Amino acid sequence: TTAFQLFEKSCNGEDPLGCTGLATMYIQGKGTKKNLRKSFELLEKTCRQEDALGCYGLSQSYFYGAGVKKDIEKANYLAQKACKLGHDSACN
């Protein structure tokens, strides 16, 4: 069993941390082919579940245009949401 498979199983079980881990694997291309669009979709899913790390990752996707059209306004909104949910790095 690989880390990718474990994150995938966890994400399929609706665990936000598993989905965020899986998104990271897609960003880095570890255990799978690099797929920024898939990563974006997973982060979007976790942010809808009110997961701070997922919202922060989604804000970064919009900020850098990774898997989605770059949108600084949306990136800032999502960073503020992540901050309110408790992700300290998003508060700066």
C-alpha positions as CSV (number, residue, x, y, z in Angstrom):
1,T,0.0,0.0,0.0
2,T,1.4,3.4,-1.0
3,A,0.8,6.8,0.6
4,F,-1.2,7.8,-2.5
5,Q,-3.5,4.8,-2.0
6,L,-4.0,5.5,1.7
7,F,-4.9,9.2,1.1
8,E,-7.2,8.1,-1.7
9,K,-9.0,5.6,0.5
10,S,-9.3,8.2,3.3
11,C,-10.6,10.9,0.9
12,N,-13.2,8.5,-0.5
13,G,-14.3,8.1,3.1
14,E,-14.9,11.9,3.2
15,D,-12.0,12.7,5.4
16,P,-10.9,16.2,4.6
17,L,-7.3,15.6,5.8
18,G,-7.1,12.6,3.5
19,C,-8.3,14.7,0.6
20,T,-5.8,17.5,1.3
21,G,-3.1,14.9,1.5
22,L,-4.2,13.4,-1.9
23,A,-4.3,16.9,-3.4
24,T,-0.7,17.4,-2.3
25,M,0.3,14.2,-4.0
26,Y,-1.3,15.4,-7.2
27,I,0.5,18.8,-6.9
28,Q,3.8,17.2,-6.4
29,G,3.3,14.2,-8.7
30,K,4.2,11.8,-6.0
31,G,2.7,8.3,-6.4
32,T,0.7,9.6,-9.4
33,K,1.0,11.9,-12.4
34,K,1.0,15.6,-11.5
35,N,-2.5,16.9,-12.0
36,L,-3.2,20.4,-10.8
37,R,-6.8,20.3,-11.9
38,K,-7.5,17.2,-9.8
39,S,-5.7,18.8,-6.9
40,F,-7.9,21.9,-7.3
41,E,-11.1,19.8,-7.3
42,L,-10.0,18.0,-4.1
43,L,-9.1,21.2,-2.3
44,E,-12.5,22.7,-3.4
45,K,-14.2,19.7,-1.9
46,T,-12.4,20.0,1.5
47,C,-13.0,23.8,1.7
48,R,-16.7,23.2,1.2
49,Q,-16.4,20.9,4.2
50,E,-15.1,23.9,6.2
51,D,-11.6,22.5,6.4
52,A,-9.0,25.2,7.2
53,L,-6.1,23.5,5.4
54,G,-8.2,22.8,2.4
55,C,-9.4,26.4,2.1
56,Y,-5.8,27.6,2.5
57,G,-4.6,25.2,-0.3
58,L,-7.5,26.4,-2.5
59,S,-6.5,30.0,-1.9
60,Q,-3.0,29.1,-3.1
61,S,-4.4,27.5,-6.2
62,Y,-6.2,30.7,-7.1
63,F,-3.2,32.8,-6.1
64,Y,-0.8,30.9,-8.4
65,G,-3.3,29.8,-11.0
66,A,-2.7,26.2,-10.3
67,G,-5.4,24.1,-11.9
68,V,-7.7,27.1,-12.2
69,K,-7.6,30.6,-13.7
70,K,-5.5,32.9,-11.4
71,D,-7.9,35.1,-9.3
72,I,-6.2,37.1,-6.5
73,E,-9.6,38.4,-5.2
74,K,-10.9,34.9,-4.7
75,A,-7.5,33.8,-3.3
76,N,-7.7,36.5,-0.6
77,Y,-11.3,35.6,0.2
78,L,-10.4,32.0,0.7
79,A,-7.3,32.9,2.8
80,Q,-9.5,34.9,5.1
81,K,-11.9,32.0,5.3
82,A,-9.0,29.6,6.2
83,C,-7.8,32.1,8.8
84,K,-11.3,32.2,10.4
85,L,-11.3,28.4,10.4
86,G,-8.0,28.4,12.3
87,H,-5.2,28.1,9.8
88,D,-2.7,30.6,11.2
89,S,-0.5,30.9,8.1
90,A,-3.5,32.2,6.2
91,C,-3.9,35.1,8.6
92,N,-0.8,36.9,7.4
